[in-house]
Amino acid sequence: MAAEESWRPPRACEDYWHEWKHCRSLKNLFHHYYTYGEAPSCQQWKADYSMCREWEKTRSTEAKDALRQSEKNRLLEKQKHVSVWNIRKSPPKDWYLPLDQGKPKE
């Protein structure tokens, strides 16, 4: 029971609020639209903020479970993306040559 009473949200409630405000900002809207071709969905940040405030007021298990699930989904979403760069084990054989020398010309 002591572990249940000492549980805190993964982030401070103000963090959820600031993330929501940032998500709705004009700069982020342009960046997200340029990058992904669609406007960002900010509703999850707003829902997390309201659940965090509800948990602070009532300590309800529904709010706690919703926050846990939201953070879990957020972490899984981050892990879903594949790395862009291939990590190499050693440098290329001609790493010491200037960039335009030693290469066959087309």
Disulfide bonds with the S-S distance in Angstrom:
Cys13-Cys52 1.88
Cys23-Cys42 1.97
